[in-house]
Amino acid sequence: MSASSNHTLPQSDRSQERGQLRRMRYVSLLEGTTLVTLVFVAVPLKHLGGYPAATAILGPIHGAAFLFYVWMLSQTISAGDWATREIVRMIAAAFIPFGAFANERALKRKEDAMAVTV
């Protein structure tokens, strides 16, 4: 939702959109945490430590978190007025280790900005 159109939504709609942003933040953190753990813990354990079970366990967990992120992203984008750069940022965040944490901060700023207009 762009800042200029926040004031035109009824309060209940803004509250629902803020709730969606909050859920998106949490899912972003979940997906990002599983990605970082997979890349920096499980993969080295597999290749350097000879422990292939690390990726066999964490790989599907991250896969489920990623699918949940994609589903939540589609829900979030369809619920609001999103700039192309914001959509690209949210997509890229799922593929870049630690990107989800930057994405979460950006989503928090957007959520806080919506709270100011309520």
N, C-alpha and C positions, 0 to 999 in steps of 0.2 A: 504494500500500500504506500503510495507516495505521500509525503508529508502534506502536500497541498490538498489532497483529497480526504485526509483523515477527518477533518471537521465536518464533512458532509455525511458521514455514516452515522446512523443511530448508535447510541452508546452501547447497546447490546451487541451490535455487529462489531464494534471496535473491541469490545471485551472478548468476543469470540476469536477475533483475529489475533489479539494479544495472546490468548490461550494457545492458539495454533503456533505462534512464534515460540512460545515457551516450550511446547512439545518438540518443535523442530530443533531447538537448542539442545535439549536433552538427547535426542536421537543423534544429532551431530557429534556430541561428546562420546556417546556410546560407539558409534562407527569409527570415530577417530582413535579412540582408545584401543579398539580391537586391531585397527590397522597398524598403529605404532607398535603394539605388542607383537603382532605377527612379524612385522618387518625387522624390528630391532631385538626381539627375544627369540621367537620361534624359529625363524629362518637361520640365524646364527647357530642356535642349538642343533638344528638339523645338519647344517653343512660343516660347522666347525667342531661340534661336540658329538656328532654321530648319533643324534637322538631324533630320528624322523617322526616319532610320535608327537613332537611339539607342533609341527605344522599339520599333522593329521588331526589333531584335536582343535587347534586354534583356527585352522583354515575354514572349516565349516561354520564355526562360531562367527568369524568375521564375515563370511559369505551371507549368513542370515542377517547380521547387523547392516551390511551393505544394502541388501534387498529392502530391509525395513527403512533405511535412509532414503532410498529411491522412491519408495511408496510415500513416505512422509513428505519428501520434496515435491512430489506431484500434487499432493493434497495442499501443501502450503502455497505453491505457486498458483494453483487454481482458485485459492481463497482470497487472493489479494492482487493489487496492482504492483507488479514487480518490474523493475528496469532490467534490460537485457544484461547489463554488467553484474547485477546482483544474482541473476540466474546462473550466469557463467561462473561466478565466484562459488556459488553453492555446489555446482557440479564439479568444478575443479577441486574443491575442498575434499571430496570423497576419494580422490586419487593421489593426493599429496600428503605424505606423513606430516603431521602437525597442522595441516590445513584446516582440519575440523575445529581446532581450537581458535584459530583466527576467525573462522566462520561463526563460531558461537559468540565471540565478542561482537561481531558486526550485527548479528541477530539480536543480541541483548541491547545494543544501542538503538536499534530500530524499535524494539519493544518498549524501551524507556521513552523514546520520542513519542510513541503512541500514548503512553500513560500521561504525558504532559498535556496532550490535547483533549484528554477525557474530561 
